[in-house]
Amino acid sequence: MTIRTCLLVAAILAVSSPELLAQGTDLASQTLGRAYWHVFAAYAIGWIMVLGWVISIARRLVSVERALKGS
Amino acid sequence: MPENRLQRTGIALAALGTLGAVLLLWMVFFWVPTERTLGIAQRIFYVHVPSAWIAFFAFGIVALCSGVYLWLRDERLDMAALAAAEGGMVFCTIMLLTGPLWARVSWGTWWTWEPRLVLTLLLWFVYFSYFLVRNATENPDQGKRFAAVVGIVGVLDIPLIHVSVTWMRSLHPQPVVLRPDGLSLDPDMFITLMVGLATATMLFLGLFLMRYTVECLKREVDQRRTGSRAAQGA
């Protein structure tokens, strides 16, 4: 009975634990997925920051041109 | 009107930079080979290094314009320094955000207090203080002078960042392009890096010119307002 319980617990752990899962499958592909997420995030940050600066400049340009026409 | 010409040049450069960015994305995700030891995460290199280059280039412009501004007191130099500082902050922030994303995969940590990271963070804070000092004084001219001093002092950090990997124990790799014994980068990776550097430079110069134009127009509005107030007072 005890051996059966131990085997059952071990089987559940083997299925549920990501670390143990990684050992059973290709480890390189496990880290590859995370690395891709990081690469996408890095390029998204670059685009968002530059776009933010463009929008900020455009808004100030519109506001200052309006002020110039008004004065 | 010179502002119009600057604005048009700025828009043209920014448009070229955007096309370059699209080409860079294609090269990074579909063309450049994957680095053998660092894997997919090494592709962050092509956004991280150009951002670092622009941050240093922009802060170089800030220091140069600030130094000459303190000497000649020409308002155009102060406006150029302000526009470059804003762009430098944007690209320095990109560098500081993309670095940890790469570090998490390569070093197993988002951040570590190693010399190059600390000195780069210091640079970000120095230029953040450039804007704080500028707006913290009652007298705008005094604010410009104080900011110019911060801009000059801040640039001293850039050579320290460059030599930090050779002079101090650092997790950052040794230089792969600017090294005495020549280039140690795969030719395809080098081409992609060059496209990244050219793209970032065009985007920065385009937006820098546009930001400079905005500042010129803003000061023109301020002058007109001051003039009309003085006329009303008389």
Contacts between the chains, C-beta under 8 A, distances in Angstrom:
chain1	res1	chain2	res2	distance
A	31	B	39	7.2
A	31	B	105	7.3
A	32	B	39	6.9
A	32	B	40	5.9
A	34	B	105	6.7
A	35	B	39	5.7
A	35	B	40	4.1
A	35	B	41	4.3
A	35	B	105	4.9
A	36	B	40	5.7
A	38	B	41	5.7
A	38	B	44	6.7
A	38	B	101	4.4
A	38	B	102	6.9
A	38	B	104	6.5
A	38	B	105	5.4
A	39	B	28	7.8
A	39	B	40	6.0
A	39	B	41	6.4
A	39	B	43	4.9
A	39	B	44	5.7
A	39	B	101	7.9
A	41	B	101	5.5
A	42	B	44	4.4
A	42	B	47	5.4
A	42	B	48	7.1
A	42	B	97	7.7
A	42	B	98	4.2
A	42	B	101	4.8
A	42	B	102	7.0
A	43	B	25	6.7
A	43	B	28	7.3
A	43	B	47	5.7
A	45	B	94	6.2
A	45	B	97	4.9
A	45	B	98	6.1
A	45	B	101	7.8
A	46	B	47	4.7
A	46	B	51	6.9
A	46	B	94	5.2
A	46	B	98	6.8
A	47	B	21	7.6
A	49	B	90	5.5
A	49	B	91	7.9
A	49	B	93	6.1
A	49	B	94	5.0
A	49	B	97	7.8
A	50	B	90	6.8
A	50	B	94	7.8
A	50	B	203	6.2
A	50	B	207	7.6
A	52	B	90	7.7
A	53	B	86	7.4
A	53	B	87	7.1
A	53	B	90	4.8
A	53	B	207	6.0
A	54	B	14	7.4
A	54	B	207	6.5
A	57	B	207	6.4
A	57	B	210	5.2
A	57	B	211	5.4
A	57	B	214	6.0
A	60	B	214	4.9
A	60	B	218	7.4
A	61	B	210	7.2
A	61	B	213	7.4
A	61	B	214	5.1
A	61	B	217	7.5
A	64	B	214	5.9
A	64	B	217	4.5
A	64	B	218	5.0
A	64	B	221	6.0
A	65	B	217	6.9
A	67	B	221	4.6
A	68	B	217	6.2
A	68	B	220	6.8
A	68	B	221	5.7
A	68	B	224	7.9
A	71	B	221	6.1
A	71	B	224	4.6
A	71	B	225	6.6
A	71	B	228	7.2
